[in-house]
């Protein structure tokens, strides 16, 4: 999808150097994917201590 964005050149240049992205499209795509992944991880972390999983790993892995 084509979209026109007005982004600061210095910010784009710095991000491309840090990320190693070859194109602006690649840079923006990677940034969006990272943002989505980070937010999904934060949502999972918010469940810490709220779910009681009564799992015996030794039994699950068929150990004695």
N, C-alpha and C positions, 0 to 999 in steps of 0.2 A: 504494500500500500504506500503510495506516495504521500508525504506530508511535508509541509514547509515549516521549518523551525528557525527561530532567531536565537542562536546560541553564541555565547562569547567565544571568540577565536582562541584566546589564551587558554580557556578551560578545555576546549576540544583538543588543542595541541598537547597540553599537559596530559590529558587522559589517554590520548593515543600513544604517547611515549611510554607511559606507565603500563598500559595494558598490552601494548604491542599490536594493537588492531591496525589492519592495513587500510581500512576504509572507515568513513564516518558511519556508514550504515552498520558495519560490523561492530563498531564501538557502541552505538546506541542499542543495538540488539543485545550485546553482552551485558550492558549496564541494566537493561530492563530485566533480563533473565536473572541477574544477580540480585536485584531488588526483590523480585518475586521469591526467589529461593530464601533470601534472608528473612522475609516476612513469614514464610511458611515455617521456617525453623523457629522463629520467635513464638508463633502460635503453638507449636508442639512443646516448646519449653514451658509455656504457661500452664501446661497440664501436669508439670512435675509435682508429685506429692498429692495429686487429686485423684489418681486412678490407682486402685490397689490390685496389682497383678499377683495372684498367688501362684507363682510358677516355680517349679523345682527344676532348675537347669540340668542337674544330673539325671533326673528321670527323663526329661525331654530329650537329652542326648544319649539316652540308654546306657548310662554309666552305673556302676555299682557303688 
